[in-house]
Amino acid sequence: MRIETQKQTLAAREESIKKLMEMLQNKGI
């Protein structure tokens, strides 16, 4: 696995986590 691919995977994972957190926060309010 290339470092570039790993970076992209991590970035995508962070994005989805951020979206999930936002959704949870919106539901909580």
C-alpha positions as CSV (number, residue, x, y, z in Angstrom):
1,M,0.0,0.0,0.0
2,R,1.4,3.4,-1.0
3,I,1.6,6.2,1.5
4,E,-0.5,8.4,-0.8
5,T,-3.3,5.8,-0.7
6,Q,-3.1,5.5,3.0
7,K,-3.3,9.3,3.4
8,Q,-6.4,9.4,1.1
9,T,-8.0,6.5,3.1
10,L,-7.4,8.3,6.4
11,A,-8.7,11.6,5.0
12,A,-11.9,9.9,3.8
13,R,-12.3,8.2,7.1
14,E,-11.9,11.5,9.0
15,E,-14.5,13.1,6.7
16,S,-17.1,10.4,7.3
17,I,-16.4,10.6,11.1
18,K,-16.9,14.4,11.0
19,K,-20.2,13.9,9.1
20,L,-21.3,11.3,11.6
21,M,-20.4,13.6,14.5
22,E,-22.4,16.4,13.0
23,M,-25.4,14.2,12.4
24,L,-25.3,13.0,16.0
25,Q,-25.0,16.6,17.3
26,N,-27.9,17.8,15.2
27,K,-30.0,14.9,16.5
28,G,-29.0,15.7,20.1
29,I,-30.1,19.4,19.8
